[in-house]
């Protein structure tokens, strides 16, 4: 049976569903290790990270999973950039723009000044 069929046939909470979720997240068990390496060297390419993981003995990771790791690393880097730019406030990246904020008023200027990054 094809892998996609086993997902479609599985209901949430069943053994088949859990097996599909685990297969879809091959790096879940080693993600804390990968995070440590990324924090050590945030500029490390995902391919180098993957080769290090394969050599480390934390499990078997076939070459076909490199693209999955590249996506995970890209998402991690995006989150880091958002934290650096917007801070820990998750609403700051999702808040819709209120057109009244585009008109310069004393309150808007004070709000903008309070959000400036200090470098």
Secondary structure, 3 states (H helix, E strand, C coil): CCHHHHHHHCCCCCHHHHHHHHHHCCCCCCHHHHHHHHHHCCCCCHHHHHHHHHHHCCCCCCHHHHHHHHHHHHHHHHHHHHHHHHCCCCHHHHCCCCHHHHCCCHHHHHHHHHCCCCC
